[in-house]
Amino acid sequence: MADYGENPVTDPDNISYAALTGSIAAGWTGNTDDELLIDYTNKRIALKVQGTLGDDGITLKAIYSKLKDAWQSDTSGAGSSNVLIRFPFPMVPITDEQFQLVEGWNWDKTQTSGSATATTPELIRTGGWQVVNTAGQTTEEWAGVISLGDLPAGTQVYFDQQNDETTDNTLDFKLTRKVNQAVQLYRDDNGDGTPDFNYRGYFKMFVREWQRTYSASAFTDIGVTTATYQAYRFPLTNAADLKVPHAETIVAGTGISCTAASDGDLHTYTVAAGHGVTAGEKISVSGFSSETAFNITNESVTAVTATTIVVDAATPAANAASDTGGTLKLPVFDNMFIEYSRDTADARTLLVDIKGTHDTGSVSYVVGDVVQSTNSEWYIAILNHTSSATDPSADATNWAAFDFDREISAGSGNYYAFNVAVDGDDDTANYNDGAANTQEIYEFTQYKLRQATNIDETAVGVANADTVIGKTADQLLTFVGDTLVTSQGVYVDSFESEDINSIDFFDYTNTVRRYDFVAFLTLNFGQNLIDDTNAIYKIFFTTSDDGNFGQSTAELVETNTTGTFMEGTVSGASSVSLSYNYDGNIQRGGGTGGTDAAITAVAIGLTKGQYVKTTGTIARSKTNSVSLVAALERNYQE
């Protein structure tokens, strides 16, 4: 596929024409010189990539001008009996970028030429046209589509004119990189006013290349409600996407091919460059038949190079062993999916279906309407009905719990409505203890949005459900710096807990919702506590309205999970990470939420670790830490 080089023919003097005595098809092969072919018998005009006409095509204005030259000076007839002037002129200018083909004239659409195998309309640049038959009736309208902004070589832009998310109706532009091509808006073969199709009201073009940011532009983005036959310019760019490091086959779940070798301690997998795997990520490998020890599950990567991935496997292969035929994957991507909300009739819940607070007056609700109850939670209508004073939470006849509302933050009682959910880890039911971080979840959605197939897990296996085709679906997630930002109505479930304050959720009203800031406290244990099988730890507030440390009413610090406290057994661990609701925790008293908390940490073992106490602070940070180093116990008697 050739790139559009932005160098179409603009000077009519740079091309030549031939007035054909027969049809375009009959004269096509034999003509190897002329770029413009005119079949005056059948009133057809063709462009052929040869001579000075390349894949970049020619402007519509230049074609019009060359036709005028031909009609004015054609000498193809005998003597002074020029042929072309005997026929009505084919084109009427409206502007430099808008023309009509009249008197039954039209472009040839059967012959193709150039490396892009383009038809004549696909070689016309910077203009739109209307085709009018001999009765003065419109049979066709074409708009010139031009992209603004830089795109790298090889970028494939595609477009959709039907706005039907259930089917892939997209078409690729003939040339890659930037766009300057005509697209048909209207077709009425017999000119009776009842069109065969009418796409004047919807057009959207997309660029979705792997490891580059996505972009789309539609009629609505440039202020067009009903398009006509002219040139339109659409902003469209894509930059390198630093949040998509992995090879697409890894994110897709198909994996990358690898060979393997072992030195007796480490597995070294050799793969193609550009894999994107980093140290610390977990991989699974399968497919090795001779040295099956190379087949591993969920093992952490210890080191990487451009073409190798190294794992300190628990059961290494024999010294110097090697094998081929393996497939390497990142299992974190296996447990993700996207769900679109649906009603009892399996129809999509759209943003307009979410109505806000339940109306207790005489209001008509239909199946699929979503409202908020007095308890802050949301419900979806399962029957058409007229509202009453009965709250949806107590009306199981007409309402059911809406699965796409979310409480932000946990325990706050504040529920917000969404209509799309991206699940980062379907192995957990909790919203913030998944295995995937925000970058991995984003990569997954970007992969899905390149697919010409259904991406809605809710529609899988449901006979009546409309599918959602990935490549024309709306953007779901973006990044602003290191913050993952959802599109309107999109929620992310089951993300890695440490990313809880790295996501901006935009609910159905397009209002940003954020979890209370969660601080993290790392407890580092000395060796004596690590070696003591009976060692325990507890974290108290140093001061509190209910009692200070050293009093019987001293308060244990609650973690970010309501009802769970900072206490536990050391169990041989060198450290433990604990979460704390920095904004929402008011255990110390009113007004203490959102302020630094002074803490006292204690630990005690039996046979190895003495009692140890230390103080610290939980600040608005993810890197708070306290060390508990106990002296060796020499006097305990069992």
C-alpha positions in Angstrom: 0.0 0.0 0.0 1.3 3.4 -1.0 1.4 6.5 1.2 -0.4 9.6 0.1 2.5 12.0 -0.6 0.4 15.2 -0.8 1.6 15.9 -4.3 -1.4 15.5 -6.6 -1.3 17.0 -10.1 -2.6 20.6 -9.9 -1.5 21.9 -13.4 -3.7 20.7 -16.2 -0.8 21.2 -18.6 1.0 18.3 -16.9 -1.3 15.7 -18.2 -2.6 14.7 -21.7 -5.9 13.3 -22.8 -7.3 11.0 -25.4 -10.8 11.2 -26.9 -11.7 7.5 -27.4 -13.8 6.3 -30.4 -14.9 3.3 -28.3 -15.6 2.6 -24.6 -13.2 3.2 -21.8 -12.8 -0.6 -21.3 -12.0 -1.1 -25.0 -9.4 1.6 -25.1 -7.9 1.1 -21.6 -5.1 -1.4 -22.2 -3.9 0.0 -25.5 -3.4 3.5 -24.2 -0.1 3.8 -22.3 0.4 7.5 -22.6 -2.6 9.6 -21.7 -3.7 10.2 -18.1 -7.2 11.4 -19.0 -9.4 9.2 -21.2 -12.7 10.6 -22.6 -15.4 8.2 -23.9 -17.7 10.6 -25.7 -20.0 7.9 -26.9 -20.9 6.6 -23.5 -20.2 9.9 -21.7 -17.6 8.5 -19.4 -14.3 10.0 -18.1 -11.5 8.0 -16.7 -8.1 8.6 -15.0 -5.2 6.2 -15.5 -2.1 6.2 -13.4 0.7 6.5 -16.0 2.8 9.3 -17.4 2.8 12.1 -14.9 -0.2 10.9 -13.0 0.8 8.9 -9.9 -1.0 7.4 -6.9 -1.3 10.9 -5.5 -4.0 11.6 -8.1 -5.1 14.9 -9.5 -7.2 17.8 -8.2 -10.8 18.1 -9.4 -10.1 21.7 -10.5 -7.3 20.4 -12.7 -9.5 17.8 -14.3 -12.1 20.5 -15.0 -9.5 22.8 -16.5 -8.1 20.0 -18.7 -11.5 19.1 -20.0 -12.0 22.8 -20.9 -8.7 22.7 -22.8 -9.8 19.5 -24.6 -13.2 20.9 -25.6 -11.7 24.1 -26.8 -8.8 22.7 -28.8 -9.5 19.0 -29.5 -8.2 18.0 -32.9 -9.2 14.3 -32.8 -11.7 14.7 -35.6 -11.0 15.0 -39.3 -9.7 18.4 -40.3 -11.4 21.1 -38.3 -14.3 18.9 -37.4 -13.4 18.5 -33.7 -15.2 15.7 -32.0 -15.5 16.8 -28.3 -17.1 20.2 -29.0 -20.0 18.3 -30.6 -21.0 17.0 -27.2 -22.3 18.9 -24.1 -19.6 19.9 -21.8 -19.4 17.5 -18.8 -18.9 19.8 -15.8 -20.3 22.9 -14.2 -18.2 24.7 -11.6 -19.7 25.9 -8.3 -16.4 26.7 -6.5 -12.8 25.5 -6.9 -13.7 22.5 -4.8 -17.3 21.9 -5.9 -18.5 20.8 -9.3 -21.4 19.1 -11.1 -21.3 16.4 -13.7 -24.2 17.1 -16.0 -25.9 16.0 -19.3 -25.5 12.4 -18.4 -21.7 12.5 -17.9 -20.0 10.5 -15.2 -16.7 9.0 -14.1 -15.7 5.5 -15.1 -15.8 3.2 -12.1 -14.8 -0.1 -13.7 -11.1 0.4 -14.5 -8.4 0.6 -11.8 -4.8 1.6 -11.9 -1.8 2.4 -9.8 -0.3 0.5 -6.9 -3.5 1.1 -4.9 -5.7 -0.3 -7.7 -7.8 2.9 -7.5 -10.8 3.7 -9.6 -11.2 7.2 -11.2 -13.2 8.7 -8.3 -10.5 7.4 -5.9 -7.9 9.4 -7.8 -9.7 12.7 -7.6 -8.3 15.1 -4.9 -9.5 18.2 -3.1 -13.1 18.4 -4.3 -16.6 17.1 -4.3 -19.2 16.7 -7.1 -22.8 16.0 -7.9 -23.9 13.8 -10.8 -27.0 15.1 -12.6 -28.7 13.0 -15.3 -30.2 14.2 -18.5 -33.5 14.8 -16.8 -31.9 17.1 -14.3 -32.2 14.6 -11.4 -29.4 14.0 -8.9 -28.1 10.5 -9.0 -24.8 10.8 -7.0 -23.1 13.1 -4.6 -19.4 12.7 -3.5 -17.5 14.7 -0.8 -13.8 15.2 -0.8 -12.4 14.1 2.6 -9.1 15.6 3.6 -7.2 15.0 6.9 -5.4 17.7 8.7 -2.4 16.9 10.9 0.6 14.7 10.6 0.4 10.9 10.3 3.4 8.6 10.1 4.2 6.5 7.0 2.1 3.4 6.7 -0.8 4.7 8.8 -4.1 3.2 7.7 -7.1 5.5 8.1 -10.6 4.1 7.7 -14.1 5.4 7.8 -17.7 4.5 8.6 -20.8 6.0 7.1 -23.6 3.9 8.7 -23.2 4.5 12.5 -24.2 0.9 13.2 -22.1 -0.5 16.0 -23.4 -4.1 15.5 -21.7 -4.6 12.1 -18.3 -3.8 10.7 -19.2 -1.4 7.9 -15.8 0.3 7.7 -13.8 0.9 4.6 -10.1 1.7 4.3 -8.9 4.7 2.4 -7.0 3.6 -0.7 -3.7 5.2 0.3 -2.1 5.1 3.7 -0.9 8.0 5.8 -2.7 11.3 5.2 -6.1 11.4 3.5 -7.3 13.2 0.4 -10.0 11.0 -1.3 -13.6 11.4 -2.4 -16.3 9.4 -0.6 -19.8 8.9 -1.9 -22.5 10.4 0.2 -25.6 9.8 -1.9 -26.8 7.4 -4.6 -30.1 7.3 -6.5 -29.6 5.2 -9.6 -32.9 6.1 -11.2 -33.1 9.6 -9.9 -36.6 9.2 -8.6 -35.8 10.9 -5.3 -35.8 7.7 -3.3 -32.1 7.0 -2.7 -30.4 3.7 -2.8 -28.4 5.1 0.1 -28.1 8.5 1.8 -25.0 9.1 4.0 -25.2 12.9 4.1 -25.9 12.9 7.8 -23.1 10.7 9.2 -19.4 10.2 8.5 -16.6 9.3 10.9 -13.0 8.5 10.1 -10.6 6.7 12.4 -6.9 6.1 12.9 -6.1 3.3 15.3 -2.5 2.1 14.9 -0.9 -0.1 17.6 1.4 1.7 20.0 0.1 5.1 18.8 -2.7 7.2 20.3 -6.1 6.8 18.7 -8.0 9.6 16.9 -11.3 10.0 15.2 -13.1 12.8 13.4 -16.7 13.1 12.3 -19.1 15.5 10.6 -20.2 16.7 14.0 -16.7 17.6 15.0 -16.4 20.1 12.1 -19.9 21.5 12.5 -21.6 19.6 9.7 -25.2 18.4 10.2 -26.0 17.5 6.5 -23.1 17.2 4.2 -23.0 18.2 0.5 -20.8 17.7 -2.5 -17.7 19.7 -1.5 -14.3 19.2 0.2 -14.3 18.8 4.0 -11.2 18.9 6.2 -10.9 16.8 9.4 -8.3 17.1 12.1 -6.7 13.7 12.6 -3.3 12.9 14.3 -1.7 10.1 16.2 1.4 10.3 18.4 3.6 7.6 19.9 1.7 6.0 22.8 4.1 5.4 25.6 1.4 3.6 27.6 1.3 0.7 25.1 4.8 -1.0 25.4 3.9 -4.6 24.6 3.7 -6.3 21.3 0.1 -6.6 20.1 0.1 -10.4 20.0 1.0 -10.4 23.7 -2.0 -8.2 24.6 -4.2 -10.2 22.2 -3.5 -13.4 24.2 -2.0 -15.2 21.2 1.5 -14.7 22.6 4.9 -14.5 20.8 7.0 -17.3 19.5 10.1 -18.2 21.5 13.0 -20.6 21.8 14.5 -21.5 25.2 17.7 -22.4 26.8 18.9 -23.1 30.4 22.1 -22.9 32.2 20.8 -25.0 35.1 19.5 -22.1 37.1 17.8 -19.7 34.7 15.5 -20.1 31.7 16.3 -17.7 28.9 13.6 -17.3 26.3 14.7 -15.8 23.0 11.9 -13.7 21.2 11.6 -11.1 18.5 12.6 -7.5 19.3 9.8 -5.2 20.4 8.2 -7.6 22.9 7.8 -4.9 25.5 8.1 -7.3 28.5 9.9 -5.8 31.6 11.5 -7.3 34.6 9.0 -8.1 37.4 6.1 -9.0 35.0 4.7 -12.5 35.1 4.8 -14.7 32.1 3.5 -18.1 31.1 5.1 -20.2 28.4 3.7 -23.3 26.7 4.3 -25.5 23.7 7.7 -27.0 24.4 7.5 -30.7 23.9 11.1 -32.0 24.4 12.1 -29.9 27.4 8.8 -29.5 29.1 10.4 -27.7 32.1 10.5 -24.7 29.9 6.7 -24.6 30.1 5.9 -22.4 33.1 2.9 -20.6 34.6 2.8 -17.1 36.0 6.5 -16.8 36.7 8.2 -13.5 37.4 10.7 -12.1 34.9 14.1 -11.4 36.4 15.8 -9.7 33.5 15.2 -8.7 29.8 17.1 -7.6 26.8 15.8 -6.6 23.4 15.5 -10.2 22.4 15.6 -12.3 25.6 13.4 -12.8 28.6 15.0 -14.5 31.6 13.2 -16.4 34.4 14.6 -17.9 37.6 12.3 -21.0 37.3 11.6 -23.3 40.2 12.3 -26.4 38.1 15.0 -25.5 35.6 15.7 -27.7 32.6 18.8 -29.8 32.5 22.1 -27.8 32.2 22.6 -26.4 28.7 19.3 -27.8 27.5 17.4 -26.0 24.8 14.2 -26.3 22.8 12.1 -24.6 20.1 8.4 -24.1 19.4 7.3 -22.3 22.5 4.7 -19.5 22.9 5.2 -16.8 25.6 2.2 -14.9 27.1 1.4 -12.4 29.8 -1.4 -14.1 31.8 -2.6 -10.8 33.2 -4.3 -10.1 29.8 -6.3 -13.4 30.0 -8.6 -12.2 32.7 -9.9 -8.9 31.2 -13.1 -8.1 29.5 -15.4 -5.2 28.5 -19.1 -5.1 29.4 -21.8 -2.8 28.0 -24.9 -2.4 30.2 -28.1 -3.9 28.8 -31.8 -4.1 29.8 -34.0 -7.1 30.1 -34.6 -7.0 26.3 -30.8 -7.1 25.7 -30.8 -3.6 24.3 -27.9 -1.3 25.2 -28.3 1.1 28.1 -27.3 4.4 26.6 -26.3 7.5 28.5 -29.7 9.1 27.7 -31.4 6.2 29.4 -30.0 7.2 32.7 -32.6 9.6 34.1 -31.2 10.7 37.4 -33.3 10.8 40.6 -36.4 8.7 40.6 -39.5 10.8 40.0 -42.3 10.0 42.4 -44.9 11.9 40.3 -46.9 10.6 37.3 -43.9 10.0 35.0 -43.8 7.3 32.4 -40.8 5.0 32.5 -39.9 2.4 29.9 -37.8 -0.8 30.0 -34.2 0.2 30.3 -34.6 3.5 32.0 -32.2 3.9 35.0 -32.9 6.0 38.1 -31.4 6.7 41.5 -33.3 5.6 44.6 -33.5 7.3 47.9 -30.7 5.0 49.2 -28.4 6.4 46.5 -28.2 3.2 44.6 -29.5 2.9 41.0 -32.2 0.7 39.5 -33.2 -0.2 36.0 -36.8 -0.5 34.8 -37.9 -4.0 33.9 -41.4 -3.0 32.9 -43.0 -0.1 31.2 -44.9 1.7 33.9 -46.0 5.0 35.5 -44.0 6.1 38.5 -45.4 6.2 42.0 -44.2 7.2 45.4 -42.8 3.7 46.0 -39.1 3.8 45.9 -37.4 1.6 43.3 -35.5 -0.2 46.1 -38.9 -1.4 47.4 -40.6 -2.0 44.0 -39.3 -5.4 42.6 -42.2 -5.5 40.2 -41.0 -2.6 38.1 -37.3 -2.2 39.0 -34.2 -4.3 39.4 -30.8 -3.4 40.8 -28.6 -1.7 38.2 -25.4 -3.6 37.8 -23.4 -0.6 36.5 -23.6 1.7 39.5 -20.5 2.0 41.7 -19.8 3.2 45.2 -17.0 5.8 45.3 -15.4 5.6 47.9 -16.0 2.4 49.7 -18.3 2.9 52.6 -19.2 6.5 51.6 -22.7 5.6 50.4 -22.1 7.7 47.3 -23.2 5.7 44.2 -22.7 6.8 40.6 -24.1 5.4 37.4 -22.1 4.2 34.4 -23.0 2.2 31.4 -19.7 0.5 30.4 -17.4 -1.4 32.6 -13.8 -2.6 31.9 -13.0 -5.5 34.2 -9.2 -5.7 34.8 -9.3 -9.0 36.5 -12.4 -11.3 36.5 -10.7 -13.6 39.0 -11.6 -11.1 41.8 -15.0 -9.6 42.7 -13.4 -6.6 44.4 -12.9 -3.3 42.7 -9.3 -2.7 43.7 -7.4 -5.9 44.3 -6.9 -7.1 40.7 -3.6 -8.2 39.2 -3.6 -5.6 36.4 -2.3 -2.1 36.7 -3.9 0.8 34.8 -1.4 0.7 31.9 -2.2 -3.0 31.3 -5.9 -2.3 31.4 -5.5 0.5 29.0 -3.5 -1.6 26.6 -6.2 -4.2 26.6 -8.9 -1.7 25.7 -6.7 -0.3 22.9 -6.3 -3.7 21.5 -10.1 -4.4 21.6 -10.8 -1.1 19.8 -8.8 -2.3 16.8 -11.0 -5.4 16.3 -13.6 -5.9 13.6 -15.5 -8.2 15.9 -17.7 -8.0 18.9 -15.9 -6.7 22.1 -18.9 -6.7 24.5 -18.7 -9.7 26.9 -22.4 -9.1 27.8 -23.5 -10.0 24.3 -21.5 -13.2 24.0 -23.9 -16.1 23.6 -27.0 -13.9 23.8 -29.1 -14.5 20.7 -30.9 -11.1 20.7 -28.1 -8.9 21.9 -26.7 -6.2 19.6 -22.9 -6.6 19.4 -20.4 -3.8 19.7 -17.8 -3.8 17.0 -14.4 -2.7 18.4 -13.0 -0.6 15.6 -16.0 1.8 15.5 -16.7 1.7 19.2 -16.2 4.9 21.2 -12.8 5.5 22.9 -13.0 4.0 26.4 -9.8 5.1 28.2 -7.1 7.7 27.8 -4.1 8.8 29.8 -3.3 12.3 31.1 0.2 12.0 32.4 0.1 8.9 34.6 -3.6 9.2 35.4 -6.0 6.9 33.6 -9.1 8.8 32.5 -12.3 7.1 31.5 -14.7 8.3 28.8 -18.1 9.4 29.9 -20.0 6.6 31.5 -17.0 4.2 31.6 -15.9 2.5 34.8 -12.8 0.3 35.5 -13.3 -2.7 37.9 -10.7 -4.9 39.6 -7.6 -2.8 39.1 -4.4 -3.1 41.1 -4.9 -1.6 44.6 -2.0 0.7 44.3 -3.6 2.5 41.3 -6.7 3.5 43.2 -5.7 7.2 43.1 -4.5 7.0 39.5 -7.9 6.8 37.9 -10.4 9.6 37.0 -13.8 8.1 36.5 -16.4 10.1 34.5 -19.9 9.0 35.3 -23.0 9.3 33.1 -23.2 13.1 33.6 -19.5 13.4 32.5 -18.6 14.4 36.1 -15.2 13.2 37.4 -15.4 10.9 40.4 -12.3 10.0 42.4 -11.7 7.6 45.3 -10.5 9.1 48.5 -6.8 9.2 48.5 -5.4 5.9 49.7 -2.0 6.1 51.5 0.2 3.1 51.8 2.3 2.1 54.8 5.1 -0.4 54.5 6.2 -2.2 57.7 9.7 -3.5 57.5 10.6 -6.3 60.0 13.9 -7.1 61.5 15.3 -10.6 61.2 14.3 -11.7 64.8 10.7 -11.0 64.1 11.0 -12.7 60.7 12.4 -15.8 62.3 9.8 -15.9 65.1 6.8 -18.0 64.1 4.7 -16.3 66.8 5.5 -12.7 65.9 2.6 -10.3 65.6 2.2 -6.6 64.8 -0.4 -3.9 65.5 -0.6 -0.2 64.4 -2.3 2.3 66.7 -3.1 6.0 66.4 -0.7 7.8 68.7 -3.5 10.2 69.7 -7.3 9.9 69.2 -10.5 11.4 70.7 -11.3 8.0 72.0 -7.9 7.3 73.6 -4.2 7.7 73.1 -1.6 4.9 72.8 -0.8 3.7 76.3 -4.5 3.8 77.3 -7.0 1.0 77.2 -9.0 2.8 74.6 -6.2 3.3 72.1 -7.5 2.7 68.6 -6.2 0.3 66.0 -5.8 2.0 62.6 -8.4 0.9 60.1 -7.2 -0.1 56.6 -8.8 1.2 53.5 -11.2 -1.8 53.7 -13.9 -0.9 56.1 -13.9 -3.1 59.2 -10.3 -4.4 58.6 -7.5 -3.1 60.8 -3.7 -2.9 60.7 -2.7 -6.0 62.6 -1.5 -9.4 61.7 1.2 -12.0 62.0 4.6 -11.5 60.6 4.7 -15.1 59.2 8.3 -14.9 58.0 7.7 -11.9 55.8 10.4 -9.2 55.6 7.7 -6.5 55.0 4.0 -6.0 54.6 2.1 -3.2 52.8 -1.0 -1.7 54.3 -3.5 0.7 52.8 -5.2 3.6 54.6 -8.1 5.9 53.6 -6.2 9.2 54.0 -9.1 11.4 52.9 -12.0 9.4 54.5 -10.7 8.0 57.8 -12.0 10.0 60.8 -11.3 7.5 63.6 -9.3 10.2 65.4 -12.3 12.5 65.5 -14.2 14.9 63.3 -12.2 16.9 60.8 -9.2 14.5 60.9 -9.9 13.1 57.4 -7.3 14.4 54.9 -4.7 15.1 57.6 -1.5 13.3 58.5 -1.9 10.6 61.1 0.7 10.0 63.9 0.9 6.3 64.5 2.6 3.9 67.0 3.6 0.5 65.7 4.3 -2.4 68.0 5.4 -5.9 67.4 6.2 -8.8 69.7 7.4 -12.4 69.2 8.0 -15.2 71.7 11.1 -17.2 71.1 13.1 -14.9 68.8 11.8 -11.3 68.9 11.4 -9.1 71.9 8.7 -6.4 72.2 9.4 -3.4 70.0 7.7 -0.1 69.6 8.2 2.7 67.2 6.4 5.8 66.0 5.8 7.2 62.5 3.4 9.1 60.4 0.9 8.2 57.6 1.1 11.1 55.2 -0.6 11.7 51.9 1.9 9.3 50.2 2.2 5.8 48.8 5.7 5.4 50.3 5.2 5.8 54.1 7.3 3.3 56.0 8.1 2.2 59.5 10.7 -0.3 60.7 10.1 -2.8 63.5 13.5 -4.2 64.6 13.2 -6.3 67.7 16.1 -7.3 69.9 16.9 -11.0 70.1 14.9 -12.7 72.8 17.2 -14.6 75.2 15.0 -14.9 78.3 11.6 -16.2 77.2 10.7 -19.5 78.8 8.1 -21.7 77.1 
